[in-house]
Amino acid sequence: MEYLLELAVSPTAWIALATLIVMEVVLGIDNLIFISILTNKLPEQFRTKARRIGIGLALILRLGLLSTIAYIVQLTTPVFEVLGQAFSWKDMILIAGGLFLVWKATSEIHHNMSPEAEDKAESVASKVAVGFAAAIGQILMLDLVFSIDSIVTAVGMTEHLPIMVIAVVVAVMVMLLASEPLAKFINENPTVVMLALAFLIMIGMTLIAEGFGAHVPKGYVYAAMAFSATVETLNILARRAREKRQGALTK
């Protein structure tokens, strides 16, 4: 109890908490984009449930990983070496997650460019069940990758477990609040889907590079994402303005 009171009156602890919350929220953007794209492919009545399950799994995974901090720290210890390049469990997880993200985003882009005809013989209920289970499975896999990255970042920023727990819970709550508006925005603006998938490819390549020991400053990645999102926002506003003018002319 005294330990918690000391943290509560420590300005350094509050600064660390605020910084870590911002970092965790930013790191959660990648996860949220992936969840939004996957769940938007489900029937509308299942989307909210899938998003909540996906984000809930992210919270459970991150809190579970926090309870094994000593083991998480050991994940950065090299376990083997290839051609002078050492690889840890964290590196291998990041590489696997990055490859999965690149594959998934690429396959989604291909599907959007040339959608294949669906199997008419398969029942609707069966397709919904398989689609829901597949979405949750894929979300769980990426939750694991992003959660490990998130917790390793938290461990590197502070040594106080209560600060890590609060930051993770707040970040996941922000994800939960932002999931519906983000998913709705992506669903209502089809061109944003391509942009989001391109983001996921870039994030996947970043994870692979990190796994091979090439540090990519997150600031560059998020600056590129912010610039692209700004350009797309201007395109959306311009398109809506043209639609309004055309609507006014036809009246």
KELUMMI-226373 format. One line per field, with one value per residue: x, y, z of N, C-alpha, C, O, CB in turn; residue number from 1; residue in one letter. Coordinates in steps of 0.02 Angstrom, whole numbers, m for minus. Last residue first. Glycine has a CB too. Layout:
<atoms>
n_c1 X,...
n_c2 Y,...
n_c3 Z,...
ca_c1 X,...
ca_c2 Y,...
ca_c3 Z,...
c_c1 X,...
c_c2 Y,...
c_c3 Z,...
o_c1 X,...
o_c2 Y,...
o_c3 Z,...
cb_c1 X,...
cb_c2 Y,...
cb_c3 Z,...
n NUM,...
res A,...
</atoms>
This chain:
<atoms>
n_c1 m1573,m1450,m1371,m1361,m1285,m1167,m1130,m1117,m1011,m909,m898,m856,m729,m666,m665,m584,m463,m433,m411,m297,m205,m208,m158,m27,18,5,95,214,217,229,359,437,418,480,626,675,817,844,828,731,620,612,571,445,383,384,300,181,166,144,26,m56,m64,m135,m255,m290,m307,m414,m510,m537,m624,m748,m816,m890,m795,m717,m814,m842,m718,m710,m822,m787,m658,m643,m671,m568,m453,m472,m454,m319,m262,m300,m229,m95,m83,m104,7,117,98,116,257,389,487,467,508,522,395,329,388,342,205,196,245,145,34,57,51,m78,m159,m137,m210,m338,m375,m384,m491,m595,m607,m644,m769,m838,m832,m901,m1027,m1059,m1063,m1170,m1275,m1278,m1200,m1128,m1155,m1094,m950,m924,m801,m679,m634,m508,m479,m508,m417,m297,m308,m306,m177,m105,m142,m90,48,81,46,133,255,240,234,363,440,399,443,580,607,571,668,806,950,1094,1192,1293,1221,1117,1091,974,925,948,818,691,625,651,544,445,479,453,316,190,91,92,23,m106,m127,m125,m231,m341,m338,m361,m486,m558,m543,m618,m744,m777,m781,m885,m993,m999,m1030,m1146,m1233,m1170,m1058,m883,m796,m766,m669,m551,m543,m533,m415,m322,m339,m298,m161,m117,m150,m74,31,m41,m70,59,104,12,46,178,159,84,175,283,219,190,319,366,286,211,100,82,196,166,52,108,189,97,42
n_c2 967,953,1041,979,867,927,980,861,800,891,871,739,754,835,748,646,715,748,617,583,671,619,491,523,583,475,382,454,461,328,304,395,352,231,189,28,m70,m225,m355,m431,m376,m255,m303,m352,m233,m166,m245,m218,m82,m90,m164,m74,31,m35,m46,89,114,29,90,212,187,168,230,159,80,176,226,113,92,212,205,79,103,195,124,28,109,156,36,14,121,87,m34,11,100,14,m72,16,59,m61,m91,9,40,100,72,m63,m109,m54,m127,m253,m230,m209,m329,m413,m361,m386,m529,m550,m491,m578,m689,m635,m608,m738,m786,m699,m736,m871,m858,m787,m877,m988,m927,m884,m1005,m1068,m983,m1000,m1149,m1171,m1160,m1049,m972,m816,m763,m645,m481,m400,m303,m365,m471,m401,m348,m466,m512,m409,m427,m558,m542,m446,m518,m627,m559,m506,m623,m673,m566,m567,m694,m679,m579,m647,m746,m683,m704,m628,m650,m729,m829,m841,m904,m910,m832,m680,m611,m564,m642,m599,m514,m610,m663,m553,m532,m592,m503,m450,m549,m525,m398,m435,m527,m447,m349,m428,m478,m359,m341,m454,m431,m312,m355,m449,m366,m284,m381,m449,m377,m369,m503,m455,m361,m286,m359,m322,m183,m176,m245,m160,m43,m88,m114,16,83,47,135,245,196,182,315,372,298,339,473,458,384,472,573,504,477,606,648,544,504,374,305,303,223,101,75,61,m60
n_c3 m2949,m3003,m2931,m2807,m2841,m2877,m2751,m2679,m2748,m2720,m2582,m2577,m2636,m2541,m2432,m2485,m2504,m2371,m2325,m2398,m2338,m2207,m2225,m2266,m2145,m2054,m2109,m2095,m1956,m1922,m1972,m1902,m1769,m1754,m1839,m1850,m1837,m1883,m1836,m1889,m1827,m1893,m2018,m1982,m1944,m2067,m2141,m2069,m2097,m2235,m2235,m2167,m2259,m2358,m2290,m2285,m2422,m2449,m2366,m2418,m2519,m2452,m2322,m2233,m2169,m2103,m2015,m1938,m1878,m1803,m1715,m1647,m1586,m1486,m1370,m1376,m1369,m1239,m1172,m1201,m1128,m996,m981,m997,m888,m778,m794,m781,m650,m578,m607,m648,m733,m902,m1032,m1056,m1029,m1141,m1245,m1210,m1229,m1370,m1422,m1369,m1437,m1571,m1564,m1512,m1608,m1714,m1663,m1643,m1775,m1823,m1743,m1780,m1916,m1903,m1839,m1939,m2049,m1997,m1977,m2107,m2176,m2110,m2144,m2283,m2352,m2511,m2644,m2693,m2651,m2734,m2847,m2792,m2837,m2871,m2773,m2654,m2659,m2655,m2526,m2453,m2481,m2418,m2285,m2263,m2288,m2190,m2075,m2081,m2070,m1941,m1863,m1888,m1836,m1701,m1663,m1679,m1583,m1466,m1462,m1562,m1660,m1733,m1871,m1920,m1984,m1850,m1686,m1548,m1446,m1356,m1260,m1259,m1171,m1044,m1024,m1006,m881,m801,m824,m817,m810,m936,m1005,m956,m1008,m1144,m1156,m1117,m1219,m1332,m1304,m1319,m1456,m1500,m1442,m1506,m1640,m1633,m1599,m1713,m1815,m1829,m1905,m2032,m2071,m2095,m2136,m2026,m1960,m2033,m2012,m1871,m1842,m1906,m1832,m1705,m1721,m1746,m1627,m1518,m1516,m1466,m1337,m1285,m1284,m1194,m1080,m1059,m1023,m905,m825,m814,m744,m626,m580,m555,m448,m333,m268,m311,m267,m132,m133,m173,m60,41,0
ca_c1 m1639,m1502,m1385,m1395,m1353,m1204,m1142,m1166,m1076,m932,m916,m921,m779,m675,m701,m652,m498,m446,m465,m360,m220,m228,m226,m72,18,m33,24,191,215,166,302,435,397,407,594,640,769,848,875,799,639,630,636,496,390,420,371,208,177,201,86,m42,m34,m66,m219,m278,m256,m350,m491,m496,m555,m711,m770,m926,m849,m686,m783,m896,m745,m660,m817,m849,m668,m629,m712,m638,m465,m474,m519,m368,m252,m324,m302,m123,m73,m150,m61,108,97,51,203,333,496,459,495,579,450,312,395,414,230,172,279,215,37,56,110,m19,m160,m107,m139,m300,m368,m334,m426,m571,m591,m582,m714,m832,m804,m831,m992,m1054,m1014,m1103,m1257,m1263,m1255,m1117,m1179,m1166,m977,m932,m871,m698,m669,m543,m468,m545,m489,m313,m304,m366,m234,m98,m158,m161,8,92,13,61,240,247,177,304,447,388,371,544,622,534,598,774,877,1063,1131,1312,1265,1123,1124,1017,921,960,883,739,610,695,611,442,485,520,366,250,99,119,95,m74,m125,m76,m163,m324,m330,m299,m430,m556,m511,m548,m706,m770,m734,m818,m974,m985,m969,m1092,m1255,m1172,m1125,m936,m813,m811,m738,m575,m547,m588,m479,m329,m351,m367,m207,m106,m182,m138,45,m13,m125,16,139,16,m22,165,199,56,109,294,246,135,274,399,278,274,124,28,187,226,47,59,219,142,0
ca_c2 985,909,1055,1043,858,891,1025,911,766,881,938,756,711,861,812,631,685,802,657,547,676,689,499,488,620,537,365,435,523,362,263,398,418,231,237,78,m28,m159,m311,m442,m444,m255,m269,m398,m287,m138,m241,m286,m103,m52,m191,m139,42,m15,m108,53,151,18,20,211,203,111,258,209,48,134,271,144,41,196,260,87,49,217,182,7,68,203,69,m32,116,149,m33,m39,124,70,m99,m23,108,m27,m131,4,m23,106,141,m20,m129,m32,m54,m242,m243,m159,m266,m423,m359,m317,m494,m577,m466,m512,m695,m662,m553,m693,m819,m699,m667,m854,m895,m759,m809,m995,m959,m835,m954,m1098,m992,m935,m1114,m1165,m1220,m1046,m1039,m857,m783,m709,m525,m449,m288,m303,m486,m441,m303,m424,m553,m420,m364,m544,m590,m431,m455,m639,m598,m462,m577,m713,m586,m507,m678,m729,m568,m586,m766,m699,m701,m663,m615,m673,m783,m861,m855,m940,m905,m720,m645,m525,m652,m651,m484,m566,m706,m584,m484,m634,m545,m409,m541,m589,m406,m387,m546,m507,m330,m388,m525,m392,m293,m443,m491,m313,m303,m471,m421,m255,m340,m483,m393,m310,m474,m497,m412,m256,m364,m392,m211,m143,m270,m230,m42,m66,m168,m38,103,13,66,248,214,122,264,397,294,269,455,495,357,407,588,531,422,564,680,555,573,422,318,337,293,134,80,118,0
ca_c3 m2919,m3029,m3001,m2811,m2815,m2928,m2808,m2658,m2745,m2789,m2607,m2549,m2668,m2609,m2427,m2464,m2561,m2419,m2296,m2411,m2410,m2220,m2201,m2312,m2208,m2043,m2103,m2162,m1995,m1906,m1994,m1975,m1789,m1762,m1794,m1890,m1801,m1913,m1801,m1914,m1810,m1822,m2012,m2009,m1895,m2009,m2161,m2073,m2027,m2209,m2268,m2136,m2193,m2372,m2307,m2223,m2385,m2483,m2354,m2358,m2538,m2478,m2372,m2274,m2206,m2155,m2064,m1978,m1922,m1854,m1764,m1686,m1635,m1554,m1386,m1375,m1428,m1295,m1167,m1228,m1200,m1026,m975,m1042,m957,m790,m795,m843,m704,m577,m635,m600,m696,m829,m1013,m1070,m984,m1073,m1243,m1211,m1162,m1323,m1439,m1349,m1364,m1549,m1590,m1478,m1539,m1716,m1682,m1586,m1727,m1851,m1742,m1710,m1897,m1937,m1806,m1872,m2054,m2016,m1921,m2052,m2196,m2107,m2073,m2255,m2320,m2439,m2610,m2682,m2661,m2674,m2837,m2820,m2792,m2912,m2844,m2671,m2657,m2714,m2584,m2450,m2504,m2490,m2318,m2255,m2326,m2262,m2089,m2082,m2131,m1998,m1864,m1906,m1907,m1743,m1659,m1720,m1654,m1486,m1471,m1499,m1658,m1676,m1847,m1877,m2022,m1920,m1730,m1599,m1437,m1417,m1257,m1298,m1241,m1070,m1032,m1065,m940,m799,m849,m828,m752,m882,m1017,m943,m935,m1118,m1174,m1078,m1149,m1328,m1305,m1254,m1410,m1520,m1424,m1433,m1619,m1652,m1555,m1647,m1816,m1793,m1837,m1988,m2072,m2066,m2185,m2075,m1937,m2029,m2080,m1907,m1816,m1928,m1904,m1715,m1702,m1794,m1690,m1528,m1536,m1533,m1382,m1292,m1323,m1263,m1107,m1077,m1082,m962,m842,m846,m810,m666,m595,m606,m514,m368,m253,m321,m339,m155,m111,m217,m126,43,0
c_c1 m1673,m1571,m1442,m1414,m1394,m1277,m1183,m1183,m1132,m1000,m942,m945,m849,m729,m715,m694,m571,m483,m484,m420,m286,m247,m252,m145,m31,m37,m19,117,190,160,237,374,391,382,519,605,740,795,883,850,709,653,659,566,445,433,413,281,207,218,148,19,m13,m29,m146,m239,m239,m293,m423,m472,m509,m639,m725,m882,m884,m740,m752,m867,m800,m687,m767,m844,m730,m647,m704,m684,m539,m486,m527,m439,m305,m319,m331,m200,m104,m145,m111,35,84,44,135,274,438,468,488,570,510,368,382,429,305,203,261,255,108,61,113,43,m97,m108,m105,m226,m325,m322,m371,m502,m562,m559,m647,m773,m792,m797,m917,m1014,m1005,m1050,m1187,m1240,m1232,m1173,m1172,m1191,m1052,m965,m875,m771,m691,m578,m506,m537,m530,m388,m323,m367,m299,m157,m155,m181,m66,49,20,24,165,231,180,242,385,392,355,469,581,545,556,703,853,988,1098,1253,1281,1164,1130,1043,961,959,892,809,659,682,659,511,486,531,436,307,160,131,128,2,m92,m71,m112,m251,m307,m285,m364,m498,m506,m511,m632,m731,m723,m766,m903,m961,m951,m1031,m1200,m1189,m1131,m1004,m869,m832,m788,m649,m575,m597,m537,m396,m364,m385,m279,m156,m176,m172,m19,1,m100,m42,95,49,m22,95,183,93,80,227,256,157,217,354,309,262,189,50,136,222,107,51,174,174,43
c_c2 1038,926,1014,1060,922,880,991,958,815,849,933,824,728,821,840,695,671,775,715,585,642,699,570,496,589,578,428,418,509,429,301,361,425,299,241,126,25,m114,m242,m393,m462,m325,m269,m367,m336,m191,m212,m286,m174,m73,m156,m172,m24,0,m92,m11,114,53,6,140,201,125,202,240,96,102,231,188,69,145,244,144,60,165,203,63,47,166,121,m2,71,146,29,m38,75,94,m43,m46,73,24,m96,m32,m36,38,151,51,m84,m48,m28,m167,m233,m168,m212,m359,m367,m311,m423,m540,m487,m477,m628,m666,m575,m633,m774,m731,m664,m784,m877,m792,m778,m926,m964,m864,m903,m1046,m1020,m942,m1048,m1125,m1215,m1105,m1039,m924,m828,m725,m589,m500,m335,m285,m424,m456,m340,m374,m512,m460,m372,m480,m573,m477,m437,m575,m611,m497,m530,m668,m625,m524,m618,m716,m615,m572,m706,m723,m722,m652,m656,m633,m720,m808,m883,m885,m943,m795,m687,m556,m615,m664,m535,m535,m663,m628,m515,m590,m591,m451,m500,m585,m472,m390,m500,m528,m390,m369,m487,m441,m321,m396,m481,m374,m304,m420,m443,m308,m313,m438,m426,m328,m420,m465,m458,m305,m333,m396,m282,m172,m241,m258,m113,m65,m150,m94,47,29,27,177,215,136,203,344,316,261,385,477,391,377,523,546,445,507,638,587,589,494,372,353,334,208,117,131,63
c_c3 m2959,m3000,m3029,m2883,m2820,m2906,m2862,m2715,m2725,m2791,m2679,m2574,m2643,m2646,m2496,m2461,m2545,m2481,m2343,m2383,m2427,m2293,m2213,m2292,m2258,m2107,m2096,m2162,m2066,m1942,m1983,m2001,m1864,m1785,m1807,m1842,m1847,m1880,m1831,m1885,m1833,m1800,m1939,m2001,m1917,m1956,m2105,m2092,m2026,m2138,m2242,m2168,m2162,m2308,m2324,m2236,m2320,m2445,m2386,m2343,m2478,m2497,m2399,m2328,m2254,m2199,m2121,m2033,m1967,m1903,m1820,m1737,m1678,m1607,m1460,m1396,m1433,m1360,m1223,m1225,m1233,m1102,m1008,m1041,m1007,m863,m811,m849,m771,m634,m633,m632,m648,m796,m938,m1045,m994,m1024,m1173,m1209,m1158,m1254,m1388,m1363,m1339,m1473,m1563,m1499,m1502,m1648,m1682,m1602,m1668,m1805,m1768,m1706,m1827,m1918,m1837,m1836,m1986,m2019,m1936,m1995,m2140,m2124,m2066,m2183,m2290,m2409,m2535,m2642,m2644,m2691,m2776,m2805,m2826,m2867,m2890,m2744,m2676,m2717,m2648,m2508,m2502,m2518,m2394,m2291,m2323,m2305,m2163,m2102,m2137,m2063,m1924,m1911,m1929,m1817,m1703,m1720,m1698,m1560,m1494,m1514,m1589,m1677,m1793,m1850,m1983,m1957,m1800,m1645,m1490,m1402,m1320,m1298,m1286,m1145,m1063,m1078,m1004,m861,m852,m855,m758,m819,m963,m953,m916,m1042,m1142,m1092,m1107,m1255,m1300,m1249,m1340,m1474,m1440,m1410,m1544,m1630,m1569,m1598,m1747,m1783,m1796,m1915,m2018,m2077,m2160,m2130,m1986,m2011,m2079,m1977,m1856,m1905,m1929,m1789,m1719,m1783,m1742,m1593,m1550,m1559,m1455,m1340,m1336,m1308,m1180,m1106,m1106,m1027,m903,m867,m849,m738,m640,m628,m570,m437,m290,m311,m352,m229,m134,m199,m175,m25,0
o_c1 m1728,m1622,m1478,m1466,m1453,m1323,m1228,m1241,m1187,m1043,m990,m1005,m897,m769,m769,m751,m615,m528,m543,m473,m326,m297,m311,m189,m71,m90,m72,80,150,104,196,340,345,330,498,558,777,736,924,907,743,700,718,613,485,487,471,321,251,276,199,59,42,30,m101,m195,m180,m239,m380,m419,m449,m596,m671,m907,m905,m731,m760,m890,m805,m679,m780,m859,m728,m650,m751,m731,m568,m525,m581,m479,m331,m366,m381,m231,m136,m195,m154,5,45,m10,98,245,438,458,502,620,546,386,418,475,330,224,304,295,129,89,164,84,m67,m63,m50,m184,m282,m265,m317,m459,m512,m500,m597,m732,m741,m741,m876,m971,m949,m997,m1149,m1191,m1173,m1193,m1206,m1244,m1070,m1002,m834,m798,m718,m553,m532,m582,m580,m419,m360,m419,m342,m184,m197,m232,m101,18,m28,m23,137,197,129,203,358,352,304,436,552,498,511,680,875,964,1076,1263,1281,1144,1147,1021,981,986,848,854,666,725,702,532,524,586,472,341,179,176,185,40,m55,m16,m61,m214,m261,m228,m317,m465,m458,m455,m589,m690,m666,m712,m864,m914,m894,m984,m1206,m1162,m1101,m1008,m898,m879,m846,m686,m618,m654,m585,m430,m410,m441,m316,m189,m224,m219,m19,m14,m134,m61,94,24,m53,85,176,62,55,222,240,121,197,352,283,230,218,23,144,241,100,44,197,186,29
o_c2 1059,901,1036,1091,921,884,1021,975,812,868,966,834,731,849,867,696,682,808,729,585,668,731,579,505,624,606,434,436,547,452,305,384,458,303,254,105,62,m121,m203,m391,m502,m331,m281,m401,m358,m194,m232,m322,m187,m80,m188,m204,m30,m17,m131,m29,108,25,m24,131,189,81,190,272,77,97,248,188,52,153,259,134,50,181,225,53,49,190,129,m14,87,166,25,m40,97,106,m52,m41,97,32,m100,m7,m87,m14,205,87,m69,m6,15,m145,m206,m119,m173,m338,m332,m263,m401,m520,m448,m438,m620,m649,m537,m611,m771,m707,m631,m772,m868,m757,m745,m918,m948,m830,m880,m1043,m1000,m910,m1041,m1073,m1251,m1101,m1030,m930,m873,m701,m588,m556,m315,m256,m430,m453,m315,m361,m522,m445,m346,m479,m572,m455,m414,m577,m606,m469,m516,m674,m612,m500,m617,m725,m594,m555,m713,m719,m773,m598,m712,m586,m664,m750,m942,m828,m1000,m818,m727,m531,m631,m693,m516,m530,m678,m629,m505,m609,m624,m436,m512,m613,m476,m386,m523,m545,m384,m371,m511,m446,m309,m410,m498,m369,m298,m438,m454,m297,m319,m457,m432,m297,m426,m405,m496,m292,m354,m433,m299,m185,m276,m291,m125,m84,m192,m118,32,m5,m21,162,189,92,177,331,283,221,373,466,358,348,518,535,410,489,636,556,642,539,413,407,392,250,159,188,111
o_c3 m2941,m3025,m3073,m2895,m2835,m2946,m2891,m2727,m2752,m2831,m2697,m2586,m2682,m2682,m2509,m2485,m2586,m2507,m2352,m2414,m2466,m2309,m2228,m2334,m2288,m2123,m2126,m2208,m2093,m1955,m2028,m2048,m1889,m1818,m1863,m1808,m1878,m1895,m1808,m1908,m1802,m1761,m1925,m1980,m1877,m1928,m2096,m2062,m1986,m2120,m2229,m2134,m2134,m2301,m2307,m2197,m2303,m2438,m2355,m2313,m2485,m2491,m2372,m2374,m2308,m2260,m2180,m2089,m2026,m1964,m1878,m1795,m1739,m1666,m1492,m1434,m1487,m1403,m1251,m1270,m1286,m1138,m1045,m1093,m1055,m895,m854,m903,m812,m662,m682,m680,m613,m828,m912,m1038,m946,m982,m1149,m1175,m1109,m1223,m1367,m1321,m1293,m1447,m1537,m1457,m1465,m1633,m1655,m1561,m1644,m1797,m1738,m1669,m1815,m1907,m1801,m1806,m1975,m1995,m1894,m1967,m2128,m2091,m2022,m2163,m2273,m2435,m2498,m2610,m2586,m2739,m2768,m2756,m2881,m2858,m2941,m2774,m2711,m2770,m2690,m2537,m2545,m2571,m2429,m2325,m2374,m2353,m2195,m2141,m2192,m2107,m1955,m1958,m1983,m1857,m1738,m1771,m1748,m1596,m1536,m1571,m1561,m1694,m1805,m1811,m2010,m1961,m1809,m1642,m1480,m1352,m1336,m1331,m1345,m1179,m1103,m1135,m1051,m889,m900,m903,m710,m780,m945,m913,m867,m1014,m1115,m1046,m1066,m1232,m1268,m1197,m1304,m1454,m1400,m1364,m1521,m1606,m1523,m1560,m1725,m1747,m1735,m1869,m1965,m2091,m2199,m2167,m1987,m2043,m2120,m1998,m1871,m1944,m1968,m1808,m1744,m1829,m1777,m1613,m1589,m1616,m1499,m1379,m1392,m1363,m1223,m1152,m1166,m1079,m949,m921,m908,m786,m686,m687,m626,m480,m278,m341,m397,m251,m153,m243,m213,m46,m35
cb_c1 m1630,m1485,m1323,m1351,m1351,m1171,m1075,m1141,m1074,m882,m856,m918,m763,m609,m660,m653,m463,m380,m445,m357,m163,m172,m230,m54,89,0,13,232,285,160,301,499,445,373,626,589,803,836,941,799,590,569,631,482,324,381,378,168,110,187,80,m103,m83,m66,m254,m345,m280,m354,m544,m536,m552,m747,m726,m953,m899,m643,m729,m942,m773,m596,m796,m908,m673,m557,m695,m657,m421,m408,m526,m366,m182,m285,m323,m98,2,m135,m79,155,163,40,198,312,561,390,433,593,469,247,347,447,212,96,260,247,m8,m8,111,m11,m223,m142,m133,m327,m438,m356,m429,m621,m653,m590,m726,m897,m850,m824,m1021,m1124,m1035,m1098,m1307,m1324,m1286,m1049,m1141,m1203,m940,m973,m900,m653,m729,m494,m394,m520,m510,m274,m233,m368,m242,m32,m110,m179,19,167,42,36,278,317,174,292,511,440,350,558,696,557,569,774,846,1093,1082,1356,1232,1052,1193,979,848,1028,888,742,538,685,637,389,426,529,367,234,36,71,106,m103,m196,m94,m154,m372,m395,m304,m432,m622,m550,m546,m734,m839,m759,m813,m1022,m1047,m977,m1072,m1316,m1223,m1180,m923,m752,m779,m745,m534,m478,m574,m486,m271,m292,m377,m201,m34,m149,m183,86,51,m155,m10,203,55,m71,174,274,61,61,330,312,105,246,466,310,312,133,m30,165,288,40,m9,236,196,m47
cb_c2 1008,837,1044,1098,835,823,1049,950,707,838,986,756,637,858,862,595,620,836,685,476,645,737,482,414,622,579,318,375,557,371,196,368,470,213,306,45,5,m163,m343,m438,m492,m233,m197,m415,m324,m79,m198,m327,m101,24,m183,m185,79,48,m144,38,222,44,m28,238,272,85,315,264,17,79,314,185,m18,171,324,100,m17,236,241,m19,5,243,103,m99,90,210,m36,m110,132,129,m131,m83,149,8,m197,74,m21,135,165,m19,m203,m64,m21,m273,m313,m161,m243,m483,m413,m283,m494,m652,m490,m468,m728,m731,m528,m669,m883,m736,m623,m860,m970,m769,m766,m1031,m1028,m815,m920,m1157,m1039,m888,m1157,m1132,m1280,m1043,m1091,m819,m818,m765,m490,m485,m290,m246,m510,m507,m272,m386,m616,m457,m309,m538,m662,m439,m399,m663,m665,m434,m537,m769,m628,m453,m664,m800,m577,m526,m795,m638,m746,m639,m603,m628,m765,m870,m836,m995,m928,m701,m689,m454,m630,m716,m459,m511,m756,m626,m422,m693,m587,m351,m509,m642,m402,m317,m546,m565,m301,m325,m566,m427,m226,m415,m554,m312,m234,m484,m480,m220,m283,m546,m437,m261,m528,m508,m453,m195,m330,m431,m210,m67,m253,m272,m10,3,m184,m64,168,28,31,290,284,101,243,463,337,224,461,571,365,359,626,593,390,537,750,489,582,406,253,294,297,99,10,107,0
cb_c3 m2847,m3014,m3042,m2781,m2742,m2942,m2837,m2597,m2696,m2829,m2603,m2473,m2655,m2648,m2385,m2395,m2582,m2440,m2227,m2381,m2452,m2200,m2126,m2316,m2237,m1987,m2043,m2188,m1997,m1831,m1957,m2005,m1763,m1696,m1800,m1940,m1740,m1991,m1799,m1990,m1840,m1779,m2038,m2083,m1885,m1979,m2224,m2122,m1988,m2213,m2345,m2141,m2147,m2419,m2366,m2188,m2369,m2555,m2382,m2298,m2572,m2539,m2340,m2229,m2159,m2122,m2030,m1933,m1880,m1822,m1730,m1638,m1599,m1561,m1340,m1305,m1427,m1299,m1098,m1190,m1216,m999,m901,m1023,m972,m742,m727,m845,m707,m511,m597,m575,m656,m812,m1046,m1143,m996,m1051,m1293,m1274,m1140,m1318,m1510,m1387,m1334,m1573,m1667,m1492,m1502,m1767,m1750,m1566,m1703,m1920,m1784,m1665,m1903,m2013,m1811,m1832,m2093,m2084,m1907,m2028,m2261,m2156,m2038,m2259,m2267,m2424,m2634,m2748,m2618,m2621,m2899,m2792,m2762,m2960,m2860,m2627,m2586,m2713,m2590,m2383,m2460,m2506,m2295,m2181,m2300,m2280,m2045,m2013,m2130,m2001,m1801,m1854,m1917,m1725,m1586,m1694,m1668,m1443,m1406,m1449,m1713,m1609,m1906,m1915,m2089,m1953,m1702,m1640,m1439,m1449,m1194,m1273,m1257,m1031,m964,m1056,m943,m735,m804,m876,m740,m866,m1085,m989,m905,m1139,m1249,m1096,m1121,m1372,m1370,m1240,m1410,m1590,m1461,m1401,m1641,m1728,m1563,m1619,m1864,m1830,m1839,m2013,m2063,m1991,m2203,m2107,m1869,m1978,m2115,m1913,m1741,m1899,m1942,m1685,m1626,m1789,m1717,m1472,m1483,m1533,m1363,m1223,m1287,m1267,m1066,m1017,m1066,m950,m783,m798,m805,m634,m531,m578,m514,m376,m178,m274,m375,m140,m35,m213,m153,97,61
n 251,250,249,248,247,246,245,244,243,242,241,240,239,238,237,236,235,234,233,232,231,230,229,228,227,226,225,224,223,222,221,220,219,218,217,216,215,214,213,212,211,210,209,208,207,206,205,204,203,202,201,200,199,198,197,196,195,194,193,192,191,190,189,188,187,186,185,184,183,182,181,180,179,178,177,176,175,174,173,172,171,170,169,168,167,166,165,164,163,162,161,160,159,158,157,156,155,154,153,152,151,150,149,148,147,146,145,144,143,142,141,140,139,138,137,136,135,134,133,132,131,130,129,128,127,126,125,124,123,122,121,120,119,118,117,116,115,114,113,112,111,110,109,108,107,106,105,104,103,102,101,100,99,98,97,96,95,94,93,92,91,90,89,88,87,86,85,84,83,82,81,80,79,78,77,76,75,74,73,72,71,70,69,68,67,66,65,64,63,62,61,60,59,58,57,56,55,54,53,52,51,50,49,48,47,46,45,44,43,42,41,40,39,38,37,36,35,34,33,32,31,30,29,28,27,26,25,24,23,22,21,20,19,18,17,16,15,14,13,12,11,10,9,8,7,6,5,4,3,2,1
res K,T,L,A,G,Q,R,K,E,R,A,R,R,A,L,I,N,L,T,E,V,T,A,S,F,A,M,A,A,Y,V,Y,G,K,P,V,H,A,G,F,G,E,A,I,L,T,M,G,I,M,I,L,F,A,L,A,L,M,V,V,T,P,N,E,N,I,F,K,A,L,P,E,S,A,L,L,M,V,M,V,A,V,V,V,A,I,V,M,I,P,L,H,E,T,M,G,V,A,T,V,I,S,D,I,S,F,V,L,D,L,M,L,I,Q,G,I,A,A,A,F,G,V,A,V,K,S,A,V,S,E,A,K,D,E,A,E,P,S,M,N,H,H,I,E,S,T,A,K,W,V,L,F,L,G,G,A,I,L,I,M,D,K,W,S,F,A,Q,G,L,V,E,F,V,P,T,T,L,Q,V,I,Y,A,I,T,S,L,L,G,L,R,L,I,L,A,L,G,I,G,I,R,R,A,K,T,R,F,Q,E,P,L,K,N,T,L,I,S,I,F,I,L,N,D,I,G,L,V,V,E,M,V,I,L,T,A,L,A,I,W,A,T,P,S,V,A,L,E,L,L,Y,E,M
</atoms>
